[in-house]
Amino acid sequence: MRLIAGVSAWYGLRRRGIARVVGVIVAAVALVGAIALIVVGGARFVDLLVVVGLLVSLAAASAAFTIHVDLPSAPAPHRPVLFFNTRSGGGKAERFQLAKEARQRGIEPIELKPGDDLEVLVRGAVERGADGLAMAGGDGSQAIVAKVAAEVGLPYACVPAGTRNHFALDLGVDRDDVVGALDAFVDGGERRVDLAEVNGRVFVNNVALGLYAEAVQRGGYRDAKIRTLLDTMPDVVGPGGSDIDMRWTGPGGHEHHAGAVVLVSNNQYRFGHAVGSGTRPRIDDGLLGIIVVGAPSGRGENGGSPQRPMRQWSAPTFEIDADQPVPAGIDGEALVLDAPLRFRIRPLVLSVRIARKHPGASPSAIAPEGMWASIVELARIAFGQDKKPAGSTPERTA
């Protein structure tokens, strides 16, 4: 039943009209049938017990691997500046009175108004003597302020006043404490992280090509994201899909053609895990994260089995070539980039300040890889030993 549901759902999403309706209906019926079998079957109590046990285990694991890092102290800036966008995150800056809260902490607030060039505002503040730069807005705006801060060697603070605040989450900023993030410039701790760039443009999270990039280019994406993604899927992964022929070289040195999705990120994302999935354990590893997803095709790099539908690896640089400009979603913003697309990592160029009461690291920073590693780490916690970030290494220098 579950197999039928999965296949039918995939069939429907890749098509339009009556074909999509039929596929989704069949998937829904199959899913309901699978649930009914569990409810009315002879092993009903055991199955429910397993489900409850799984949920309890996940909750316990999440609690066990919750992290709080005591970051090194750093002197507070004397003339910090906060840039804020009142339109981001449904008006969080106004709702939390960030301008007033900033002034109470000795931080100068500067509002980003329609038509303003954020980078010009930031560079102007630096010329007037600003010695700390904070941004309250979406991740695209965070990237601009972070870029300037890295260039001029000033501390940067991320205030989670956007919609998703992915960069804040992986930095270890509490996304539910918007006002408290301002304390990063009062008595915050300091850490250094990487930035990434494509064709000279800095990004803090990722650059998406293919399905997502095609969706964000469409006018209705902001108001109806799921619907726009569903409408875009047949054009990219459906029969006769007209995706751009992007070419890239894999870690083995062989050339491939891109699939439905290419994601290049500022450090590697963690996927397929119960704890911290969809976050980056580190943003100071000095490597790009690269993920390519598409239907199995061609031959693998050893000339044997077909190319896997999902490939994931890390590298300091990456390049994608194409015969025409490539639509891209850069930290959620829609752009079109000229080929070739040249990606590179910039290790430890950004000095980040984070409020003392915030975690100071990603939710997946101490989540181990694999079952055995999880058991070992849980045993360490049970015996009172300090939690260690997954894959931790001695601190690197820029």
N, C-alpha and C positions, 0 to 999 in steps of 0.2 A: 504493500500500500504506500509506504513512504517513498519507494523508488518511483512508483507511478506518479505520485504527487510532485516529486522533484522534476521529472522529465516533462510532465505536462506544463508546469509553471514556466520552465525554461523555453518550451515551445511557444507558449503564449506571449511571453515578454519580448520575444524576437520578432513578433508579427503584429499586424494591425487588424482592425475591423473584427469580423466574425471569427477569424482564426484565433485572435487573442482572446475573445470572449469564451470560446469553446475550451481553449487550453486552460484558462484560469478556472473555469467551472469544473473541469475534470480534476484539476489539482485540488480544489476545495473539497470536492466529494471524496477523493481518495484520502485527504487528510482527516476529514470527519470520520471516515470509515476506520482509519487506523486508531483514532482516539476511542471510537466505540468498541473496538476489539479489546482495548485495554480495560475499559470500564466494565464490560459485560463478561469478559473472559474469566476463566477459572483462577487465574493468577492475579486477580484484581488487587487484593490487599498487598501482595508482595511487590507488584509494579508501583503502586502508589507509595509504598514504603521506600522503594529505591529512589523515586523522584524526590520525595521529601528529604531523604538522606543526602542526595546530590546537592539540593538547594542549600541545606545546612552546611555542607562541606565547603561549598563555594563562598558562603558568607564568612565562615570561619577562616578560610584561606585569605580572603580579602582583608580581614581584620589583622591576621597574623603578619601580613606583609605590608601593613601601613607604615609609612616611613616619615621621619622627621630628622633633618640633617642640621647639625650645628655648624653653620657656615662661618668661615673666618671673618673677623671684624674688619671694618673699613671705615675711614673717616667720613662723616656726613658732608655732602657738598654744601657750600655756603650760598650759592645762587642757583638752586635747581629750578627747572621749568617743567610744567606739565602741559602737554598738548592734548586736547580732548575734542572728540567729535560727538556732538549732541544727537546725531542721527544713528549712531551705531548701537547695536544691541537693544533696539526698541526704546532708546532714550535713557539708557542707564546713567549717563553722566548727569543729566538733570535730575533724575529720580533720586540719586544718591548725593546730590548737591556737591559734586566733586570740586567745583571751583572754590566753594566756601571751605570745604575740608582741606583743600590744598593750601589756601592762604593761612589757615590756622596752624599749618605745619611749616610755614615759611617757604612754601613752594609757589612760584608764580604760575597762574593758570593762563593758557592761551587757547582760545576757542578756534577750531578749524571750521570756517564758514564755507558755504557753497561758492565754488569758483576759486578758492584759495589753493595755492601750491604748497603742500605740506613741507616738502623738502626745502623750499625757499624760506618758509617760516622758521624751520629748525636751524638752518644755517644763519639766519638773521639773529636768532637768539644766542647762538654761539658767539657771533661777532660782538654782541653786546655784553658778553661776559658770563653766560650761563656755564655752570660747571657740573651739571647733572641733567640728563634728558629722560623724561618719562612720557609714555603714550597711553591714553585711555581711548581705545577704539579697536577696530578689527585687525586681523593679522596682517592684512596688506599695509595698513598704516604703521603697525608695529615694525614691519620690515624697513620702512623708510627711515624711521627714527633710529632704529638699531644700526642701520648702515652708516648714518652720519656719526653716531656715537662711537662706532668702531673706528671710523676714519680719523676722528680728532682725539681719540683716546679718553673719552668721557664715560662715566658710569651711566648705565641705562636701567630703567625700571619699567616693567610691564604691568599695566593696570588693566584687569580683565573686564573691560566695559564693552566688548564686542558681543557677537552672537554666540560663537562657539568657543573662542579663546583657547584654541589648541596649543599655541605656543606657551601661553601662561601655564597650562596644565603640565606640559613636559618640563618647564623650567622649575616647577614646584611652587607655583603661586596658587593660593586658594581661590578658585574661581567664584566662590560664594561670598568672598570677603573683598568686595570692590574697594571700599573705603580703606580697609586695613592695608591694602597693597601700597598705599601712599607712604606708609611707615618705612618702606624700603629706603627712603631718603632721610629718615630720622635716626634710626639705629639699626639699619639692615645689615645682613651678612652679604658676602660677596662670593661669586663664582664666575669662572670664565667659560664661555661656550663658543661653539662654532657658528658660522654663518655659511650659507651656500649661495651660489649665483649661477644664472644661465644667461649667456651672451652679455655679461656685465651687469645684469639686474639681480640684486640681492633678494633672496627669499628666506624666510625663517622656518617654514613648514615643508612645503612640497610644490612640485610642478606636476600637474596631471595632464596627460595627453590622451587622445582617443575619446571614449564614451563621455567621461565627465567634462572634458574640455569642450566637446561639441555641445553639451547641454548648457554650460554656463554662457556660451555665446548667444543663446536664444533669449529673446526679450522677456519671456514670462518666467525665467528661472527663479528670480528673487521672490516672486509671489507664490510660485507653485513648484518647488524644487522636485518633489517626488514625481509629480505628473510630467514635468519636463524631461526628467531622466527616462521615464517609461516611454515617452513619445520619441526620444532620441535613440533608444536601443535598436529598433528595427533598421534605422538608417546606418548604424555602425556595425551591429553584429547579426542583423537579419540576412535572409537570402538576398544576394545582390547588393549587400552593403557597400557603400562607396567611401570607406575609410581611406585616409591618406597613406600612401606607401612609404612608411618611415623605415629606415634601415639603421641597424645598430650592431655593434660587435659585442659578443658575449664574453664572459670571463675566460673562455678557452681560446679566444682569438678568432672565432669564426663569425662571419656576417649572418645576420638574421633579419627578418622582416617583422615589424611590430604587429601586435595583435589588437584586441579591443581596448586595452587599457595599458598605459605606461605611466608609472609613478616614480619620480625621482625626488628623493627627500633629503633634507638636512639631517643626516644620520638615519639609521635604520629603524623602521617601525616594527613593533612586535605584533604578530597576528597568530590566531589559532590557539590562544591560551585562555584559561579561565580567568586569570588575574592580569589586568593591565593590557589586554588586547586592544590594539589600535593606538597605543601610545609608544613613545620612544624611551627605552630605558636610559639612554644617554644622549646628550647633545654636545658631547666633548670628545667624541671618538675619532674625529678627523677623517671621516669617511661619508660619502654619499650612500644613501640606501636606494637600491634600484629594484623595481618590481615590474615585470611584464606579464600580462594576462591575455590569453587568447585561446582559440580552439587548437588542439593538437594538430600540427602540420609539419611537413618536411621531415628531415632526419636530424637526429641529435648531433652534437659536436663530435661524437666518436663514429658517426656514420651508421649507428645501429637503430635503436628504437626511435619512434617519432618524438619530435620536440614536445616537452612537457607543456601543459596548458598554463602553468604558472612557474615563473623563474624568479628567484630573489637572490641578490648578492650585494656586496659593498665594494666601493672603489673610490679613490680620491678624485677621479675625473670620469666623465662619460660623454659620449657624443652621439647624436642622432642626425642623420642626413635625410633629406627629402627633396623632391623635385619642385616643391611649391611651398609657400608660407604655411606654417603649422599652427592651428588653433591650440591655445594652452590655457589652463586654469592655474594661475600663479597665486598661491595663498588665497584661493577662492575668487580671484579677480580674473575677468576674461580678457585675454590678449591674443594677438597673433604674432608669432615670432618668425623671423627669417631663418631659413636653414643655411648651414648646419646649426643645430642647437648644441652649444658647448657648455657643459656643466662642470663646476669645480667646487671643492670644499675649501673654506678658509678657516683653518684650525685656530681655536681659542682667541679670536680677534675681538670678542665682545665681553666687556666686564659688566655683569648683571648684579644689581642689588635686589635682595629679596627680604621682605619683612621677617623678623625673627619668629613670629608665631605661625608662619606659613611653612609647609613641608620642606621646601628647599630642594626637592628632587622629584622626578617623575613617579607616578603610581607604580610603574613596573621596574623601578630602579633596583629593588631588591628581590623581585620575583624571579626565581630560578628557572632555568630551561630544563624541561624533561621531568619525568616522574621521580627518578632516583635523586636528582638534585633537589627536588622539592622536599622529599623525605628527609634528606640530610639537613637541609636548611631549617625545616620544622623542628627537627631534633635539637639543633643548635639553639633555637628560640626557646624550646621547652626547658633546656638546661641553663637558661639565663645568659647565653652568650650574645654579644652584640650582633645585630643584623648587618650584613655587608651587601653593598650594591652588587647586583649580578654583573659578572664580568669586570669587576673593579680592578683597576690597575693603579700603580703609583701615579701621583699627579704629574701630568705632562707640562712642559713649559712651552710658551709660544715660540 
